[in-house]
Amino acid sequence: MSVTTLIPPATARPAHRDGNVLRWLAAYTSSLVGDSVYYMALAWAAARSGSAGQAGLVLAVGAVPRALLMLGGGVIADRFGPRLVVIGSDAARSVIILGMAAALLLSGPHLWLLIVIALVFGAVDAVLLPALGALPPRITGPGELARVQGLKGLATRVAGVAGAPLGGLAVALGGTAATFAVAGGLFAVSTLLLVRVRIAGLDGDGRQTKESPLRDLSDGLRYIRGHRLLAPLMLVLAIGELGFAAPLNIGLTLLAKERAWGASGMGWIVAAFGAGAGAASLLLSVRGRIPRAGLVLPVSLLGATMAIAGLAYAPSVALAAVAGVFMGLLAGLSGALCGALMQTATAPAYLGRVTAVASLFTLGIAPLGYPVAGAAIGVWGTTPVFLAGAGVCATGAVIGLASGRLRRAELPH
């Protein structure tokens, strides 16, 4: 039966003072921390059960079903509604990981078992992530979506700080099985909190359709391609992420090694980036809305490209950390505005599929540049590769500035 509830009206209280949004935020944070603990448990178990290459294989295989099934996950979210999909997927993750903890107590960390759990977890993630992206318009009003993006960014920073120490403590005190149990418990907490979140239905949720899933997917892709705002927005996101991900995720490690800054130097740069990204999230969380968001987005991305280029020429850790702060601040701001504009511009019936395409670019396609960037750095050094990444990001920013519809886009009051 089709749900015909309209988008929730803007509430009297802003999102950061709305108990319903805060319950969702607590669930989201618990899930993110659980992710960090899970990956630490998986990496530790893989390292104990095989060689370094086999451990890398275990960590990599989970990305395969996530990339292959992500678009299908968007179709599922739009067909059945994100509430059912998110709660079901989070509960499934809890059961799977707690089951893994029990299996490890009985049989030990066999390599084949770790590969299976990584594949299953990746497949569930492919269903969960598009539904997660479709939730914010269902828990608050359109005028609060930028603030929700800011709160999500803060949750990501908190999870990044808390997840690794918690996982390390669990490994030290209880071993791999206990660490998996902690991750499964965090997913269970997330599920329980999500059940208590009031999630409004929108037009098209749980709709009955005679179309095949493949036809639904094609319809979603045509919708994005023909949308005058979503089409350039998705292009900016894809190109910007492609240029930004490799320098940040693989380039920083090799930059610190090339310039003899050591692990501590890399740590300072990563911390500076996190501080900048956290400041951008805090700004959106407090202000709730950035005027002329469609123009600020590509301008911020262009500023982030200058920070990437500056990082390539930084002669010291201190100056590299300054570049990292600006890179995190401007990239975080452009990313949050991209998410808010995407959610306000998308018709409710397509939110899952649009989120799936965006997630595919950020989590599936962009990481493909890592081995290419690593090989290029091995041949030419870090500076040309950082400059190339900055050039790709700048191309995305120019495309955004060239789109009149995107430049004029505003977030609702």
C-alpha positions as CSV (number, residue, x, y, z in Angstrom):
1,M,0.0,0.0,0.0
2,S,1.4,3.4,-1.0
3,V,2.2,5.9,1.7
4,T,1.1,9.4,0.9
5,T,2.4,11.4,3.8
6,L,4.1,14.6,2.6
7,I,7.5,15.8,3.6
8,P,7.5,16.7,7.3
9,P,7.1,20.4,7.8
10,A,9.9,22.4,9.4
11,T,9.7,22.0,13.1
12,A,9.7,24.9,15.6
13,R,13.0,23.6,17.0
14,P,16.2,23.3,14.9
15,A,17.5,19.8,14.2
16,H,20.2,20.0,16.9
17,R,17.5,20.6,19.5
18,D,15.0,18.1,18.2
19,G,14.9,14.9,20.3
20,N,13.9,12.8,17.3
21,V,16.8,13.9,15.2
22,L,19.2,13.4,18.2
23,R,18.0,9.8,18.6
24,W,18.7,9.3,14.9
25,L,22.1,10.9,15.4
26,A,22.9,8.7,18.3
27,A,22.0,5.6,16.3
28,Y,24.1,6.8,13.3
29,T,27.1,7.5,15.6
30,S,26.8,4.1,17.3
31,S,26.7,2.4,13.8
32,L,29.8,4.4,12.7
33,V,31.7,3.4,15.8
34,G,30.6,-0.2,15.2
35,D,32.0,0.0,11.7
36,S,35.4,1.1,13.0
37,V,35.5,-1.6,15.6
38,Y,34.4,-4.2,13.1
39,Y,37.1,-3.3,10.6
40,M,39.8,-3.4,13.3
41,A,38.6,-6.8,14.4
42,L,38.6,-8.1,10.8
43,A,42.1,-6.7,10.2
44,W,43.4,-8.2,13.4
45,A,41.9,-11.6,12.8
46,A,43.1,-11.6,9.2
47,A,46.7,-10.7,10.2
48,R,46.7,-13.6,12.7
49,S,45.3,-16.1,10.3
50,G,47.4,-15.4,7.2
51,S,50.1,-13.5,5.5
52,A,50.1,-9.7,5.0
53,G,48.8,-10.2,1.4
54,Q,46.0,-12.5,2.6
55,A,45.1,-9.9,5.3
56,G,44.9,-7.3,2.6
57,L,42.7,-9.6,0.5
58,V,40.2,-10.0,3.4
59,L,39.9,-6.3,3.8
60,A,39.5,-5.7,0.1
61,V,36.9,-8.3,-0.7
62,G,34.2,-6.5,1.3
63,A,34.3,-3.6,-1.1
64,V,33.4,-5.8,-4.0
65,P,29.8,-6.5,-3.2
66,R,29.3,-3.0,-1.9
67,A,30.3,-1.6,-5.3
68,L,28.4,-4.2,-7.3
69,L,25.2,-4.1,-5.3
70,M,25.0,-0.4,-4.3
71,L,22.7,0.6,-7.1
72,G,20.4,-2.3,-6.4
73,G,20.3,-1.2,-2.8
74,G,18.9,2.1,-3.9
75,V,16.1,0.3,-5.8
76,I,15.3,-1.6,-2.6
77,A,15.2,1.5,-0.5
78,D,12.8,3.2,-2.9
79,R,10.6,0.1,-3.3
80,F,10.2,-0.7,0.4
81,G,10.8,2.6,2.1
82,P,14.1,3.4,4.0
83,R,12.7,2.8,7.5
84,L,12.2,-0.9,6.9
85,V,15.4,-1.3,5.0
86,V,17.6,0.6,7.5
87,I,16.3,-1.1,10.6
88,G,16.4,-4.5,8.9
89,S,19.9,-4.0,7.6
90,D,21.3,-2.7,10.9
91,A,19.7,-5.6,12.8
92,A,21.2,-8.0,10.2
93,R,24.6,-6.6,10.7
94,S,24.3,-7.1,14.5
95,V,23.2,-10.7,14.1
96,I,25.9,-11.4,11.6
97,I,28.8,-9.9,13.6
98,L,27.6,-11.4,16.9
99,G,27.4,-14.8,15.1
100,M,30.9,-14.3,13.9
101,A,32.1,-13.6,17.5
102,A,30.5,-16.9,18.6
103,A,32.0,-18.8,15.6
104,L,35.5,-17.5,16.5
105,L,35.1,-18.8,20.0
106,L,34.3,-22.2,18.6
107,S,36.6,-22.5,15.6
108,G,39.2,-19.7,15.5
109,P,39.8,-17.1,12.8
110,H,40.0,-19.2,9.6
111,L,40.8,-17.2,6.5
112,W,37.8,-18.6,4.6
113,L,35.5,-17.6,7.4
114,L,36.8,-14.1,7.4
115,I,36.4,-13.8,3.6
116,V,32.8,-15.0,3.9
117,I,31.9,-12.5,6.7
118,A,33.6,-9.6,4.7
119,L,31.5,-10.5,1.6
120,V,28.3,-10.8,3.6
121,F,28.9,-7.6,5.5
122,G,29.7,-5.7,2.3
123,A,26.5,-7.0,0.7
124,V,24.4,-5.8,3.6
125,D,26.2,-2.4,3.5
126,A,25.2,-2.0,-0.1
127,V,21.5,-2.2,1.0
128,L,22.0,-0.1,4.1
129,L,23.9,2.9,2.8
130,P,21.3,4.2,0.2
131,A,18.5,3.8,2.7
132,L,20.6,5.8,5.3
133,G,21.0,8.6,2.8
134,A,17.2,8.7,2.2
135,L,16.4,9.1,5.9
136,P,17.1,12.8,6.7
137,P,14.2,14.3,4.7
138,R,11.9,11.9,6.6
139,I,13.0,13.0,10.1
140,T,13.1,16.8,9.8
141,G,11.9,19.6,7.6
142,P,13.6,20.7,4.4
143,G,15.1,23.8,6.0
144,E,17.0,21.7,8.5
145,L,18.8,19.4,6.0
146,A,22.0,21.3,5.9
147,R,22.2,21.2,9.7
148,V,21.6,17.5,9.6
149,Q,24.5,17.2,7.2
150,G,26.6,19.1,9.7
151,L,25.6,16.8,12.5
152,K,26.4,13.8,10.4
153,G,29.9,15.2,9.8
154,L,30.4,15.7,13.6
155,A,29.3,12.1,14.1
156,T,31.9,10.9,11.6
157,R,34.6,12.8,13.5
158,V,33.5,11.4,16.8
159,A,33.4,7.9,15.4
160,G,36.9,8.4,13.9
161,V,38.3,9.4,17.3
162,A,36.5,6.9,19.4
163,G,36.3,3.8,17.2
164,A,40.0,2.9,16.9
165,P,40.8,3.2,20.6
166,L,37.7,1.2,21.5
167,G,38.6,-1.5,19.1
168,G,42.2,-1.6,20.2
169,L,41.1,-1.9,23.9
170,A,38.7,-4.7,23.0
171,V,41.4,-6.6,21.2
172,A,43.9,-6.1,24.1
173,L,41.4,-7.2,26.8
174,G,39.3,-9.9,25.1
175,G,40.9,-10.8,21.8
176,T,39.3,-11.0,18.3
177,A,36.0,-12.6,19.4
178,A,35.4,-10.0,22.0
179,T,36.1,-7.2,19.5
180,F,33.5,-8.6,17.1
181,A,31.1,-8.9,20.0
182,V,31.6,-5.2,20.8
183,A,30.9,-4.2,17.2
184,G,27.8,-6.4,17.1
185,G,26.6,-4.8,20.3
186,L,27.1,-1.3,18.9
187,F,25.0,-2.3,15.8
188,A,22.3,-3.6,18.1
189,V,22.2,-0.3,20.1
190,S,21.9,1.5,16.7
191,T,19.0,-0.7,15.8
192,L,17.2,-0.2,19.0
193,L,17.6,3.6,18.7
194,L,16.4,3.6,15.1
195,V,13.2,1.8,16.1
196,R,12.4,4.7,18.4
197,V,13.0,7.4,15.7
198,R,9.8,8.8,14.2
199,I,10.3,8.4,10.4
200,A,7.6,10.0,8.2
201,G,6.5,8.2,5.1
202,L,6.8,10.1,1.8
203,D,5.0,9.7,-1.5
204,G,6.2,6.5,-3.1
205,D,7.3,4.7,0.0
206,G,6.5,1.0,-0.1
207,R,4.9,1.5,-3.5
208,Q,3.4,-1.4,-5.5
209,T,5.0,-1.6,-8.9
210,K,4.9,-4.1,-11.7
211,E,8.2,-2.8,-13.1
212,S,11.3,-5.0,-12.8
213,P,14.1,-3.9,-10.5
214,L,16.3,-3.3,-13.5
215,R,13.7,-1.0,-15.0
216,D,13.4,0.9,-11.7
217,L,17.2,1.3,-11.8
218,S,17.2,2.6,-15.3
219,D,14.4,5.0,-14.4
220,G,16.5,6.3,-11.5
221,L,19.5,6.9,-13.8
222,R,17.3,8.7,-16.4
223,Y,15.9,10.8,-13.6
224,I,19.4,12.0,-12.5
225,R,20.5,12.6,-16.1
226,G,17.5,14.7,-17.0
227,H,17.4,16.7,-13.7
228,R,18.7,20.2,-14.3
229,L,20.3,20.4,-10.8
230,L,21.1,16.8,-9.9
231,A,22.9,16.1,-13.1
232,P,25.6,18.8,-12.6
233,L,25.6,18.2,-8.9
234,M,26.4,14.5,-9.4
235,L,29.1,15.4,-11.9
236,V,30.8,17.8,-9.5
237,L,30.6,15.1,-6.7
238,A,32.1,12.4,-8.9
239,I,34.9,14.4,-10.3
240,G,35.7,16.2,-7.1
241,E,35.8,12.9,-5.1
242,L,38.0,11.2,-7.8
243,G,40.6,14.0,-7.5
244,F,40.4,14.3,-3.7
245,A,40.3,10.7,-2.4
246,A,43.7,9.5,-3.7
247,P,45.9,12.3,-2.4
248,L,44.2,12.2,1.0
249,N,44.0,8.4,1.5
250,I,47.2,7.2,-0.1
251,G,49.2,10.3,-0.9
252,L,49.6,11.6,2.7
253,T,51.3,8.4,3.8
254,L,53.7,8.5,0.9
255,L,54.3,12.3,1.3
256,A,55.3,11.8,4.9
257,K,57.6,9.0,3.9
258,E,59.2,10.9,1.0
259,R,59.9,14.0,3.2
260,A,61.0,12.0,6.2
261,W,58.2,13.5,8.4
262,G,57.5,10.1,9.9
263,A,54.3,8.7,11.3
264,S,54.0,11.6,13.7
265,G,54.1,14.1,10.9
266,M,51.5,12.3,9.0
267,G,49.4,12.1,12.2
268,W,49.5,15.9,12.6
269,I,48.4,16.4,9.0
270,V,45.5,14.0,9.4
271,A,44.5,15.5,12.7
272,A,44.6,19.0,11.1
273,F,42.4,17.8,8.3
274,G,40.0,16.3,10.8
275,A,39.9,19.5,12.7
276,G,39.1,21.5,9.6
277,A,36.3,19.0,8.6
278,G,34.9,19.1,12.1
279,A,34.9,22.9,12.0
280,A,32.9,22.8,8.7
281,S,30.4,20.4,10.3
282,L,30.1,22.5,13.4
283,L,29.4,25.6,11.3
284,L,26.6,23.9,9.5
285,S,25.2,22.4,12.7
286,V,25.0,25.8,14.3
287,R,24.0,28.0,11.4
288,G,21.7,25.5,9.8
289,R,21.8,27.2,6.4
290,I,24.4,28.7,4.1
291,P,23.1,31.4,1.8
292,R,23.7,30.9,-1.9
293,A,24.7,27.3,-1.2
294,G,24.9,26.3,-4.9
295,L,27.6,29.0,-5.4
296,V,29.4,28.3,-2.2
297,L,29.8,24.6,-3.0
298,P,32.0,24.9,-6.1
299,V,33.9,27.9,-4.7
300,S,34.7,25.8,-1.5
301,L,35.8,22.9,-3.7
302,L,38.0,25.3,-5.7
303,G,39.6,26.5,-2.4
304,A,40.1,22.9,-1.3
305,T,42.0,22.2,-4.6
306,M,44.4,25.1,-3.8
307,A,45.0,23.5,-0.3
308,I,45.8,20.2,-2.0
309,A,48.3,22.0,-4.3
310,G,49.7,23.8,-1.3
311,L,50.2,20.5,0.5
312,A,52.4,19.3,-2.4
313,Y,54.8,22.2,-1.8
314,A,54.7,22.4,2.0
315,P,58.3,22.4,3.2
316,S,57.5,21.5,6.8
317,V,54.9,19.6,8.9
318,A,53.6,22.8,10.3
319,L,52.7,24.3,6.9
320,A,51.4,21.0,5.7
321,A,49.1,20.9,8.8
322,V,47.9,24.4,7.9
323,A,47.1,23.2,4.4
324,G,45.3,20.2,5.9
325,V,43.1,22.4,8.0
326,F,41.9,24.4,5.0
327,M,41.6,21.2,2.9
328,G,39.3,19.7,5.6
329,L,37.3,22.9,6.2
330,L,36.6,23.6,2.5
331,A,36.1,20.0,1.3
332,G,33.9,19.3,4.3
333,L,31.8,22.3,3.6
334,S,31.4,21.5,-0.1
335,G,30.6,17.9,0.6
336,A,27.9,18.7,3.2
337,L,26.3,21.3,0.9
338,C,26.3,18.8,-1.9
339,G,24.5,16.3,0.3
340,A,21.9,18.8,1.5
341,L,21.2,20.1,-2.0
342,M,20.9,16.6,-3.3
343,Q,18.3,15.7,-0.7
344,T,16.2,18.8,-1.2
345,A,16.3,18.6,-5.0
346,T,15.4,14.9,-5.2
347,A,11.8,13.7,-5.5
348,P,11.0,11.4,-2.5
349,A,10.4,8.4,-4.7
350,Y,14.0,8.6,-6.0
351,L,15.9,9.4,-2.9
352,G,17.3,5.8,-2.4
353,R,18.5,5.5,-6.0
354,V,20.1,9.0,-6.1
355,T,21.9,8.3,-2.8
356,A,23.1,5.0,-4.2
357,V,24.6,6.6,-7.2
358,A,26.3,9.2,-5.0
359,S,27.6,6.5,-2.7
360,L,28.9,4.5,-5.6
361,F,31.0,7.4,-6.7
362,T,32.4,8.1,-3.2
363,L,32.8,4.5,-1.9
364,G,33.1,2.4,-5.1
365,I,34.7,4.3,-7.9
366,A,37.0,6.8,-6.2
367,P,39.0,4.1,-4.4
368,L,39.9,2.7,-7.7
369,G,42.4,5.6,-8.0
370,Y,44.4,4.5,-5.0
371,P,46.7,1.9,-6.8
372,V,47.0,4.3,-9.8
373,A,48.1,7.2,-7.5
374,G,50.5,4.9,-5.6
375,A,52.1,3.7,-8.8
376,A,52.4,7.2,-10.2
377,I,54.0,8.5,-6.9
378,G,56.5,5.6,-7.2
379,V,57.5,6.9,-10.7
380,W,57.2,10.7,-10.4
381,G,57.0,11.5,-6.7
382,T,54.3,13.0,-4.7
383,T,54.2,16.6,-6.0
384,P,53.0,15.8,-9.6
385,V,50.3,13.4,-8.3
386,F,49.0,16.0,-5.7
387,L,48.9,18.6,-8.5
388,A,47.1,16.2,-10.8
389,G,44.6,15.5,-8.0
390,A,44.1,19.2,-7.5
391,G,43.6,19.7,-11.2
392,V,40.9,17.0,-11.3
393,C,39.1,18.6,-8.3
394,A,39.4,22.0,-10.0
395,T,37.7,20.6,-13.1
396,G,34.8,19.5,-10.9
397,A,34.6,23.0,-9.4
398,V,34.6,24.7,-12.8
399,I,31.8,22.4,-14.0
400,G,29.8,23.5,-10.9
401,L,30.5,27.2,-11.6
402,A,29.5,26.8,-15.3
403,S,26.1,25.4,-14.3
404,G,23.7,28.3,-13.9
405,R,21.1,26.1,-12.2
406,L,23.7,25.0,-9.6
407,R,25.1,28.5,-9.0
408,R,21.5,29.8,-8.3
409,A,20.5,26.8,-6.1
410,E,19.4,27.7,-2.6
411,L,18.7,25.6,0.5
412,P,15.1,26.2,1.8
413,H,14.6,28.4,4.8
